[in-house]
Amino acid sequence: MSDSPPPSPEFSHQPSPSPAAPRPAPVAAEERVATLDVVRGLAVLGILVMNVVEFGQPLRAYSNPAGGGGQEGADLWTWFVQAALFDGKMRALFSMLFGAGLVLIADRMERSGRGGESADLLLRRCLWLIPFGLVDRFLLQWTGDILYMYGLLGVIAIAFRKLRPRAQIVAGILCLSAFVPIEVWHHHQAAEVRAQAAEAAALAAAGEEVPADLAAAQKRWERRLEPPQPAAVEPELAAMRGSYSDVFAYRWDYHHGFQADYLYYYFVWDVLGMMLLGMGLLRLGFFTGALSTAAYLTFIGAGLLAAAAAFLWARAWAATGFSNGALELRSLNEATYAYTRGLMGLAWAAALILVLRAGIARAATAALGAVGRMAFSNYILQTLCCTFFFFGYGFGYYGELSRSQLMLVWLAVSLIQIAFSVLWLRAFRFGPLEWAWRSLTYWRLQPLRRAAA
């Protein structure tokens, strides 16, 4: 007997598919996992609760109410609700669902006898998202596009598709853990500037000469403590209320920086970690509704605790006047952000799955399911609606509405998406962009009309 181990299934020769194996094709409507569609619909509509702020206010307002949109009364409480229940939570859920989709397709091909083709198909599925993402960001001018990064990072996630589910979950948690040392380093750097500024102030108070390096640190710290100045966003407001060429030119450098530096040191851990979690959770039955009621209630309880922690943090930061000098508060949020948003995202999903299992609110869940089946088209529809409403080449409301008023825009766009999805799917198998994406992925035109299918 040979001492050499048997070849690993991952790297062993894959036999050619049986001639009887069905040709790879998009899943039929009757074979779709209803819970995935409904939860995806919630994520698509919910992600706009935060994104509408980035569409309609100066970019700094997204993360700091002092930067725009109002910080009192209804606007302040809108931010509290966003921070506790929505900020990053729906994006986390969206990323997990993307990872779940990769595993679902791979497993379905394995069962059909074409498992050896799954990597090729999944790679095409991800790589085609990259040009769609470039169009969404650079041509349609959506600064928060996720399609490009899903395409790039999905390629990495594909390599983990055959791991055991618990290994996928552990890998996802390890990715998200990267934010702890990252934030520890950021806090160290900022705290060092703060200490140098304090030393400079003490020397000046004692009438002693302040070294140049300490004086420079003091100026950096003072700039950090300055509240956002209205005049600072005037160039942005003027550009975003201008022509398409004005918007294009103003956002050009930002788009490149976001798609490069920020993606490679931040979102690679965020998005990839959530994708891996989604893979494992799908295999364990979370997204298909296979867990016990007690398990889903546990997820809801954990999510509510995470939401309460986020709310308390938001109240504490508001009490500082949204100061960037509150280093410990901000570092605490950044280091734990991935976990709190992931738990709350799963709590949203768990609650919706229990609603589905109970058979209640069927009209609402059917509407969410339609939105979820057309998630790609609806995501781009959000861009089209919001850029046309807010930017200068449309109605020009950029910077005009407060944070609470922006929720009315969210409601209007959500109703448009629901109506569009329900009506479209009465006649067609896929949304328009889903059809294009699937046709490119499977490298043949898919039947679009229901009758043709």
N, C-alpha and C positions, 0 to 999 in steps of 0.2 A: 504493500500500500504506500502510495506517495505521501510524503510529509507536507507537501504544499497544500495550502487551504483551497477549498473550492472557489471558483471565480465568483466575485460579487455580482449580484443581479444587476446592480447599477451600471457596471462596466462590461458585463458579458455580452456576447453577440445577441442581438435582438432578432428573432426569426421574422421573416417576412409575414405580413398578415395573411390570414387565410383568405382565399378568393371569396369565401362566403361572408367574410366580415363586412359589415356595412360601411360604406364610404363615410368619412367624417362629415358631419353636417351640424348646423345649429340645432339646439334642443327644440323639439316641437312644443307648442303652447301647452298641450295637455301633459307634458312631461316636466314642466317647470316646477321649481320648488316655491310654493306660494309664499312661505314665510320669508324667503330671501327677497322676493319682489316687493313685498309690503315693507319690510325693514329698509330696503334700499330706497323706496319711495319716501319714507320718513327722513332718511339721511339727505336726500336731494333737496327736499323742501326745507329741512332744518338747517342745512349749511348756509342757506341764504340769509338766515336771521343775523349772522355775523357778516357775511359777505356784502350785504347791502350797505353796511357802514363803509366798507372799503370802496364800494362803487360810488357812494354819494357824498363822502366827506374827505377832507385831506387825509393822506395816508397815515399820518401820525395819530389821527383820531381813533383808529381801530384799536390800538392797545392802550391809549391814554385819553380818558374823557376830557381832560384839561386841554387836549389838543384840538378839540372840535366836537360839535354835536350837542353841547350842553352838559353840565355837571350838577344840576340841581333839579329838584322836583321829579317829574315824570321821566326826564332824561336820565337822571341819576339812578332811579329804580329800574329803568330799562337796562342800564348797564349792569346793575346787580344781578338781574335775572339772566342776562346774557352770560355773565361771568360764571354763574353757578350752574346753569343748565345747558348752555349752547356753545360757549367759546371753545373751539377745538374738539368738542364732543362728537359733533356730527362728522367732522373730517376724520376723526379716529374711526368711527363706525364705517364710514365710506371706504377707508383703507382696509379695514378688516374684511369687509364684504368683497373687495377686489381680490384679496388673497384667497378667500373662500371660493371665489369663482374659478381661480386657477386650479385649485385642487378638484373642484367639482368636474371640470372639463377633463382633467387628467384621469380621474377615476372612471368617468364614463367611457373614455376611450379604452382604458384598460379592460373594462368589462366587455366591450364590443370586440376585443381581439386586436385592437390597433394601438396598444400602449406604447409600442416603439415609435409611433409618430407623434406622441403627445408633446415632446419637447419642441419639435419643429413647429407644430401648430401654435403652441403657447408663445413661442418666441415671435412669430408673426403677429399674433394678437397684441403683444406688448409693443413691439417695434412700430406698428402702424399708429399707435397712440402718440408717438413723438411728433410727427408732422401735424397731427390734429392739435396738439398742445401748442406748437409754435404758431399756428394760425390763431388760436384762441388768445394767446398772449400778445403777439406782435401785431397782428392785423386787426383783431377785434378788441384789443387793448384791455384785456382782463389781467390785472396785476397778480391776482391770486390763483392763476391757473394751476391745476393739479394733474392734468393729463400728461404733460411732458414728463414730470417726475414719476408718475405711475408707469409710463412706458419704460423709462430707464431702470427704475428700481424693481419693476416687475420682472425684468430679465434676471436679476439676481435672485429674486424670490423663487423663480422656477426651479432653481437648483436644489431647493429645500423641499420640493413637493412630495418626495418619497419618504421623508423622515416619519417616524412615529409621531402621532399627534402631541404627545406630551413633550417630545423633543422639539417640535415646532414652537410650542408655547414657551418653553424655556429659552429657545433662541430669540424669540420675540421680546421676552422680558429682558434678556441680556442687552439687546439692541437699545431698548428704552432706558436701561440703566446708564447708558453713556452720558445722559444729561446730567447725572450727579457730578462726575469729575469735571465736566465742561463748566458747569455753573460754579463749582468750587474754585476753579481757576479764574473765572470772570469776577467772582466776589473778591478773591485775593487781590487781583489787579486794581479793582475799584477801591477796596479798603486801604490799599497802600497809598493811593492818591489822596484819599481822605486823611490818612495819618500825616502825610507830608504837608497837606494844606493846614492842618491843625498846628503842626510844628512851625510852619511859616508864620501863622497868626500869632503864636506865642512869642516868637523872636521879635516880630514887629511891635507887639505890645510892650516888650521889655526894652525897646529902643535899640535893638541890635540889628546888624546887617543880615538880610535874608539872602541866602545863596540863590543863584539863578535857577537851579533845578527845583528848589522848593517853591520859589515864586511862580515858576511855570506850572507846577502841580496845583498851587493855590488857584490860579486862573482857571485850570481845567475843572477843578472841583466847583468853583463858583458858577461856571457855565452849566455844569450839570444840575446845580440847584435852581437855576433860573426857570421860572414857569414858561411854558410855550408862549411865544410872542405872536399876536395876530398878524403882524407885518411879515413874519417869516413865511407864511403860506400864501402871500399875495401873488408871487410868480406862479405858484401851482394853480391857484384859482383862475388866474388869467389864462393860463395855457389850457386848462381843462374845460373852460367855457368858450374856448376858441374853436378854430376849424379842426378838421381831422389831422391835417399836417401839423398843427400846433400840438395836439395831443401826442401824436406819433413821435415828434422830436423830443418833447419834454420827458416822455416815459422811456425813451430808448435805453439810456444808461441804467436806469432802475431795473428794467427787464433783464438786461444782460447780467447785472450783478446778482439778481435773485436766482436766475437759472444756473449760475455758476457757483460762486463762493457759498451762498447761503444753502444751496442744495447739498453741496458736498460736505459741509461740516455740521449741518443741522438736520435737514430733512431726510438725509440718508438713514439716520437712526430712527427718526420719527415714523416715516412712511414704511420703511422696510420692517421695523418692529411690529407695527400694527398689521401689516400683511401676514407676517408669520403667525401672529396670534390668531388671525382670522382663519388661516389654514388649519391650525390645530383645533380650534373651537368648532369648525364645521365637521371635522372628522369625529369629534366627541359628541356631535348631535345638537350642539347649542343652537345653531342657526336653522336647523330643520325642525325644531320643536320637539326633539326626542328626549329631552331631559325631564326630570320630575318637576312638579309644581314647586316643591320645596327648593329645588336648585335655582329655579328662575326667581323665586322670592328672595333667595340669598343674594343673587346678583343685583336685584332691585335695592335691597337694603344696603349693600356695599356702595352702590352708585349714589344713593341718597346721602350716605355719610360723606362721600367725596364731594357732592354738591354743597353740603353744609360747610365743609372745610373751605371750599372755594368762595362761598358767600361770606364767611367770616373774614377770610383774607381780603376780599374786596372791600368790606366795611373798614377794616383796619387801614388799608392803603388810602381809602377815601379820606379817613380822618387825618392823614398827613398832608392833605391837599394834593394828592397824586404826585408826591415828590419823588423824583429820581434819586434823591439822596437817601431814601429809606432802603438801604442796601440789603439789610437782613430780610426784610419783608419780601423784596423783589426776588432775592436769591431763593428763599423758601418756595416761592411760587414756581420759579423756573425749574428747580430741581425736582419738584413733585408733579409738575404740570402733566407730563406724559401719563402718569398713573391715574390722576384724578379724572382726566378727560377720557381715558380708556374705560375706567369703571363706570362713569356716567353714561358713556356711549352704549355700553353693554346693558346698563339698566334700562335705557330707552328701548333697546331691542327686546329685552326680556319682558317688559311690560306689554309691548305690542304683540309678542308671541302668545302671551297668556290671553290677551283679548281675542286673538284669532282662534285659539283653542276653545275659548268659551262660546264662540259663535255670536258675539255681540258686535254692535257697531259695524255691521256688514257693509253698509254703503260707504262708510269712511275707509274701511280697510280695502274695499274693492278699488276705490279711487287711488289710494296709496299704491296698491299693486300695479295699477295702470301707469302711474308716474314712475315706479321702480322699473318696469319693463322697458321704459323709454328714458332711463336715467341719463344716458349720454346725450340724447337730443335735448332733454330738459336742462341739462347743465349748460349747454351752449345757448339755449333759449334764454336762460337767466342773463347771460352775458349780453345778448342782443337787446333784451327788454331794458336792462338797467343802463347800459351805455347809451342807448338812444334817449332814455329819459333824463339822465344826468349830464351827459357831455354836451359840449357846445354845438356839435354837428347834429344834435337832436333838440330836446327841449331846454337843455342848459340849466338844470336844477342843481348842478354840482355845488356843494357847500351851502345850499339854501335851506335844507330841512334839518331839523334837530334829530337826535337819536330816536326819540319816541315817535316822531313823525315818520321816520324811515320805516317803522314797522307797518305803516299803512301801505307803503310801496311793496314791502315783503308780502303782505296779504294779497294785494292785487296781482302781483306776478305769480304767486302760488295758485290763485284761482285760474289764471290763464294757463298755467302748466297742467292743472287737473283737467280742465275742459279740453285742452289740446290732446292730452294723452287718451282720455276716454273716447273722444270722437275719432281720433286717428286709428285706434286699435279696433274699432268696429269694422274697418275696411282693410286694414293691413296687418301683416304678421309682426312686423318690427317697426320701431321708430325710424325716421329717415336716416339718421346718422348710424343707428344700430345696423340698418341694412347695408350701408356703405362699409362699415367696419367689418361686418361678418363676410361680406363679399370679398373684401381684400384679404381677410384672414384665411378663408377657405379657398381663395384664389379662383372663385367662379361666382357668377351672379346668382344671388339667392332669389327665390320667388318672393315677391313683396306682397302682392294682393292675397288676401285670404282665400279667394276662389282659386287662384293659381296654385296655391299650396295643396 
